[in-house]
Amino acid sequence: MRRWVIFLIAILLLIAPVQAQQGQIGKTILLSAGTPEDKALTEVASATDPAKKLELLDKWLAEYGKGDLAILAYEIYIAHYSAEKNFDKAFEYGEKLLALDPDAVQTVVGLFRLASEKPDLPRMYSYGERVAAILARYKAQPPPEGVSAEDWERTKTEHLDELNSTVGYVQYSMFNAGYQVQDPAQKAALLERYVAAFPKSPYTTNAQAMAADAYQQARAPQKMVAFAKKVLAGEPDNFWMLVTLADYWATQKEQLDTAEGHAKKAIELLEKAPKAEGMTEENWEKQRALQQGLAWSALGQIDLHKNRDAQAAHELKTASPLLKPYDYYYGRNLYFLGFVLARAKRVAEARRILTEATTVNSPYKTMAQDTLAKIGGPVGKAPAKKRP
């Protein structure tokens, strides 16, 4: 904690107190060198026996820890209990400190690290969200009296830049912890909280896509739809969420006009989309191909439902090579393609496509077999002749 480091330098070197740094995040506690409280706190810091240190610290807090001065004692308590791996006591004193200084960002980050180490996922996420809230409040602060807006923005930028690596650690740790959760409902909820806390982080795009997918896995489609809509309200060009909604509505035969608009817009955006931040070039190309395939497949299903068979066949054919690495999506796309071809009396093509669909491990395998049986069976087997 930066304030604790400054404090240690002050009491160990007995330097005179320094003025609070303009624009610092959180409170700066001044303790004049040579005062009784300074001497008593120097004795606390010099104690090597843990039990004796706590005894002296309890005494100092009782005698001198009035108002914000208690923050100095709480920092020592946190450091002591952290070193002992007594996580609950460290959290206890951390909360006491934050009651006096809610914007003590370094304290919150320290508690976040402890929650990660314990591990305590609920606390970890809670402290991560508090880091985000502190930064948001700081960014919104107006300039102090006598300071120009330009100078104030420069000062804030300097202080925020100093925290870049720290905030990056919090962001990555939160995202990674949420990603590793096995229960899909819990994973989705955590990743949604992450997106809300850090909407512009390098991991937000991945978190959005994973949250939507996790809601689907948890069989909570309404939550998925609500989440995707919320993202699009703030980011109307978010092609990940456009594809998510288009794919879901097309499959469910719901809101087909809106789904069609989403799919077409996503295809247009994906054509010129730059590499997503945090992805390798190879992973980005795979993800872009998948999203393009899902968007084309959604269009094909929508046109199938609207009885536009020629358009549907073209769109589903366009989607097929893009979806081939993914059995579920590829099998589904092949089934709908075979179905629409059969309906259009293009039986030879339909049999070939549906025969392939029966070889793909997807929930649509049985439906492909049933449709094949109605149009002559798999390729390689002569179509059954109708009796006169």
C-alpha positions in Angstrom: 0.0 0.0 0.0 1.5 3.3 -1.1 0.3 5.2 1.9 1.8 2.7 4.3 5.2 2.9 2.5 5.1 6.7 2.8 4.2 6.3 6.4 7.0 3.9 7.1 9.6 6.2 5.5 8.3 9.1 7.7 8.4 7.3 11.0 11.7 5.4 10.4 13.6 8.4 9.1 11.8 10.9 11.3 11.4 13.3 8.4 9.0 16.2 8.6 5.5 15.6 7.2 5.0 16.3 3.5 2.1 18.0 1.9 -0.7 15.9 0.4 -0.1 15.3 -3.2 -2.6 17.1 -5.3 -5.0 14.7 -7.1 -4.0 11.6 -5.1 -6.6 8.9 -5.0 -7.7 8.4 -1.4 -6.7 10.2 1.7 -3.2 11.2 2.7 -2.6 11.0 6.5 -0.1 13.4 7.9 1.7 12.6 11.2 4.2 15.2 12.5 7.6 13.8 13.3 8.5 14.0 17.0 5.0 14.1 18.3 3.9 11.6 21.0 1.8 9.6 18.5 4.7 9.5 16.1 7.1 8.2 18.7 4.6 5.6 19.9 4.0 4.5 16.3 7.7 4.3 15.7 7.9 1.9 18.6 5.1 -0.2 17.1 7.0 -0.4 13.8 10.3 -1.3 15.5 8.8 -4.2 17.5 10.0 -7.6 16.2 7.9 -9.8 18.4 4.4 -10.2 16.7 2.5 -10.4 20.0 4.3 -7.3 21.4 3.7 -5.4 18.2 0.0 -6.1 18.4 -0.1 -5.1 22.1 1.6 -1.8 21.3 -0.6 -1.3 18.3 -3.8 -1.8 20.3 -2.5 0.7 22.8 -1.7 3.2 20.1 -5.1 2.9 18.5 -6.8 3.4 21.9 -4.8 6.5 22.7 -4.2 8.2 19.4 -6.4 6.5 16.8 -9.1 9.2 16.6 -10.7 9.9 13.2 -8.6 9.4 10.2 -5.4 8.7 12.3 -6.9 5.2 12.9 -6.2 4.5 9.2 -2.5 4.3 10.0 -3.1 1.6 12.6 -5.5 -0.3 10.4 -2.8 -0.5 7.7 -0.4 -2.1 10.2 -3.1 -4.5 11.3 -3.8 -5.5 7.7 -0.1 -6.0 6.9 0.4 -8.0 10.1 -2.5 -10.4 9.6 -1.8 -10.7 5.9 1.7 -11.9 6.7 0.2 -14.4 9.1 -2.3 -15.6 6.5 -5.0 -14.7 8.9 -7.3 -13.7 6.0 -10.5 -13.0 8.0 -8.7 -10.6 10.4 -7.1 -8.8 7.5 -10.5 -8.4 5.8 -11.9 -7.2 9.1 -9.4 -4.4 9.5 -9.6 -3.7 5.8 -13.3 -2.9 6.0 -12.6 -0.7 9.0 -10.1 1.3 7.0 -12.4 1.6 4.0 -15.2 2.9 6.2 -12.9 5.9 6.9 -11.4 6.1 3.4 -13.6 4.5 0.7 -11.2 5.5 -2.0 -8.1 3.8 -0.6 -7.4 2.1 -3.9 -4.2 0.5 -2.8 -5.9 -1.0 0.3 -8.7 -2.4 -1.9 -6.1 -3.9 -4.3 -4.3 -5.5 -1.4 -7.5 -7.0 -0.1 -8.3 -8.2 -3.6 -4.9 -10.0 -3.7 -5.7 -11.6 -0.3 -9.1 -12.8 -1.5 -7.4 -14.3 -4.6 -4.8 -16.0 -2.5 -7.3 -17.4 0.1 -9.2 -18.1 -2.4 -12.5 -16.3 -1.8 -14.2 -15.7 -5.1 -17.2 -13.6 -3.8 -14.8 -11.3 -1.9 -12.4 -11.2 -4.8 -15.2 -10.0 -7.2 -16.5 -7.5 -4.6 -13.1 -5.9 -4.1 -12.5 -5.8 -7.9 -15.8 -4.0 -8.4 -14.8 -1.5 -5.6 -11.5 -0.8 -7.5 -13.6 0.0 -10.6 -15.9 2.2 -8.6 -13.0 4.1 -7.1 -11.6 4.8 -10.5 -14.9 5.9 -11.8 -15.4 8.4 -9.0 -11.9 9.7 -9.4 -12.4 10.3 -13.1 -15.6 12.2 -12.5 -14.1 14.5 -9.9 -14.2 18.2 -11.0 -11.1 20.3 -10.7 -10.3 21.8 -7.2 -10.7 25.5 -6.8 -7.9 27.4 -8.5 -6.9 24.5 -10.8 -7.7 24.7 -14.5 -9.6 21.9 -16.1 -6.6 21.2 -18.4 -4.2 20.9 -15.5 -6.6 18.8 -13.5 -7.1 16.4 -16.4 -3.4 16.1 -16.7 -3.0 15.4 -13.0 -5.7 12.7 -13.0 -4.2 11.1 -16.1 -0.8 10.9 -14.4 -2.2 9.3 -11.3 -4.3 6.8 -13.3 -1.3 5.9 -15.5 0.6 5.0 -12.3 -2.2 2.5 -11.6 -2.2 0.9 -15.1 -0.4 -2.3 -14.2 -2.3 -2.7 -10.9 -5.6 -2.2 -12.6 -4.5 -4.6 -15.4 -3.7 -7.2 -12.7 -7.2 -6.8 -11.1 -8.9 -7.0 -14.5 -7.1 -10.1 -15.7 -7.5 -11.9 -12.3 -11.2 -11.2 -12.2 -11.8 -12.4 -15.8 -9.7 -15.5 -15.3 -11.4 -16.4 -12.1 -14.8 -16.0 -13.7 -13.7 -18.0 -16.7 -12.6 -20.9 -14.7 -15.9 -21.4 -12.8 -17.4 -24.7 -13.8 -21.1 -24.0 -13.0 -22.4 -22.2 -16.1 -25.0 -20.1 -14.3 -22.4 -18.8 -11.8 -19.9 -18.2 -14.6 -22.4 -16.2 -16.6 -23.3 -14.1 -13.6 -19.7 -13.4 -12.6 -18.7 -12.5 -16.2 -21.6 -10.2 -16.5 -20.5 -8.4 -13.3 -17.0 -8.2 -14.8 -18.3 -6.5 -18.0 -20.3 -4.0 -15.9 -17.2 -3.2 -13.7 -14.7 -2.9 -16.6 -16.6 -2.2 -19.8 -13.5 -1.1 -21.7 -10.9 -3.6 -20.5 -8.9 -5.9 -22.9 -10.9 -8.9 -21.7 -14.4 -7.4 -22.0 -15.2 -8.7 -25.4 -14.3 -12.2 -24.4 -16.2 -11.9 -21.2 -19.3 -10.8 -23.1 -19.2 -13.7 -25.5 -18.5 -16.2 -22.7 -21.3 -14.8 -20.5 -23.8 -15.2 -23.3 -22.6 -18.7 -24.0 -22.7 -19.7 -20.3 -26.3 -18.5 -20.0 -27.2 -20.8 -22.9 -25.4 -23.7 -21.2 -27.2 -22.9 -18.0 -30.5 -23.1 -20.0 -31.3 -19.5 -19.1 -32.1 -18.1 -22.6 -34.0 -15.1 -21.2 -31.1 -14.0 -19.1 -28.9 -14.4 -22.2 -31.2 -12.3 -24.3 -31.5 -9.6 -21.6 -27.7 -9.5 -21.2 -27.1 -9.3 -25.0 -29.7 -6.5 -25.3 -28.1 -4.6 -22.4 -24.7 -4.8 -24.2 -26.2 -3.6 -27.5 -27.9 -0.7 -25.8 -24.5 0.7 -25.1 -22.6 -0.8 -28.0 -24.9 -1.1 -31.0 -22.1 -2.3 -33.3 -21.1 -5.2 -31.0 -21.2 -8.0 -33.6 -20.8 -10.7 -31.0 -24.1 -9.8 -29.4 -25.8 -9.2 -32.7 -24.9 -12.7 -33.8 -25.9 -14.2 -30.4 -29.4 -12.7 -30.7 -29.8 -13.5 -34.4 -28.8 -17.1 -33.9 -31.1 -17.6 -30.9 -34.1 -16.0 -32.4 -33.7 -17.7 -35.8 -33.5 -21.1 -34.0 -36.5 -20.3 -31.9 -38.5 -18.8 -34.8 -38.9 -15.6 -32.8 -38.5 -11.9 -33.7 -37.4 -13.0 -37.2 -37.3 -9.5 -38.7 -35.1 -8.2 -35.9 -32.9 -11.3 -36.1 -32.5 -10.7 -39.8 -31.4 -7.1 -39.3 -29.0 -8.2 -36.6 -27.5 -11.0 -38.8 -27.0 -8.7 -41.8 -25.5 -6.0 -39.7 -23.1 -8.4 -38.1 -21.9 -9.8 -41.5 -21.2 -6.2 -42.6 -19.3 -5.4 -39.4 -17.3 -8.6 -39.5 -16.0 -8.0 -43.0 -14.1 -4.9 -41.8 -13.6 -5.7 -38.1 -10.1 -5.3 -36.7 -8.5 -8.0 -34.6 -10.2 -8.2 -31.2 -7.9 -7.0 -28.4 -6.3 -9.7 -26.4 -6.6 -12.3 -29.2 -3.8 -13.8 -31.3 -4.2 -13.4 -35.1 -4.9 -17.1 -35.4 -7.6 -17.1 -32.7 -9.2 -14.0 -34.1 -9.5 -15.5 -37.6 -11.1 -18.6 -36.1 -13.6 -16.5 -34.1 -14.4 -14.2 -37.0 -15.1 -17.2 -39.2 -17.3 -18.7 -36.6 -19.3 -15.5 -36.1 -19.7 -15.1 -39.8 -20.8 -18.7 -40.2 -23.4 -18.3 -37.4 -24.7 -15.0 -39.0 -25.1 -16.6 -42.4 -26.7 -19.7 -40.9 -29.2 -17.5 -39.0 -30.1 -15.7 -42.2 -30.6 -19.1 -43.9 -32.9 -20.3 -41.1 -34.9 -17.1 -41.2 -35.4 -17.3 -44.9 -36.4 -21.0 -44.5 -39.0 -19.9 -42.0 -40.2 -17.2 -44.4 -40.4 -19.7 -47.3 -37.7 -18.1 -49.3 -36.0 -21.3 -50.2 -33.5 -20.2 -52.8 -32.1 -17.5 -50.5 -32.1 -19.9 -47.6 -30.1 -22.5 -49.5 -27.5 -19.9 -50.6 -27.1 -18.6 -47.1 -26.8 -22.0 -45.5 -24.3 -23.1 -48.1 -22.2 -20.0 -47.4 -22.3 -20.9 -43.7 -21.3 -24.5 -44.0 -17.5 -24.3 -44.5 -17.3 -21.6 -41.8 -19.0 -23.8 -39.3 -17.3 -27.1 -40.2 -14.9 -27.2 -37.2 -17.9 -27.1 -34.8 -20.0 -30.2 -34.8 -23.1 -28.7 -33.2 -23.4 -25.7 -35.5 -22.2 -27.7 -38.6 -24.7 -30.5 -38.0 -27.5 -28.0 -37.4 -26.7 -26.0 -40.5 -26.5 -29.2 -42.7 -29.9 -30.3 -41.5 -31.6 -27.0 -42.3 -29.8 -26.9 -45.7 -30.9 -30.4 -46.5 -34.4 -29.7 -45.4 -34.8 -26.6 -47.5 -33.3 -28.4 -50.5 -35.7 -31.3 -50.1 -38.6 -28.8 -49.8 -37.4 -27.2 -53.0 -37.5 -30.6 -54.8 -33.8 -30.7 -55.2 -33.7 -34.2 -53.9 -30.3 -35.3 -55.1 -28.6 -32.4 -53.3 -30.8 -32.8 -50.3 -29.9 -36.5 -49.9 -26.2 -35.7 -50.2 -26.3 -33.0 -47.6 -28.5 -34.9 -45.2 -26.4 -38.0 -45.5 -23.4 -35.9 -44.3 -25.5 -34.5 -41.5 -26.1 -38.0 -40.2 -22.4 -38.5 -39.8 -21.9 -35.3 -37.6 -22.2 -35.6 -33.9 -25.0 -33.1 -33.2 -28.6 -33.1 -31.9 -29.8 -32.7 -35.5 -28.5 -36.1 -36.5 -31.8 -37.9 -35.8 -33.8 -35.2 -37.6 -31.6 -35.6 -40.6 -32.2 -39.3 -40.6 -35.9 -38.8 -40.4 -35.9 -36.4 -43.3 -33.7 -38.7 -45.4 -36.1 -41.5 -44.9 -38.9 -39.5 -46.5 -36.8 -38.7 -49.7 -35.2 -42.0 -50.5 -32.6 -42.6 -47.8 -28.9 -41.9 -47.6 -26.7 -41.4 -50.7 -25.5 -44.8 -51.9 -28.9 -46.4 -51.4 -31.3 -46.4 -54.3 -34.4 -44.3 -53.6 -37.4 -46.4 -52.8 -39.8 -46.7 -55.8 -43.4 -45.8 -55.2 -45.8 -48.5 -55.8 -48.2 -48.0 -58.7 
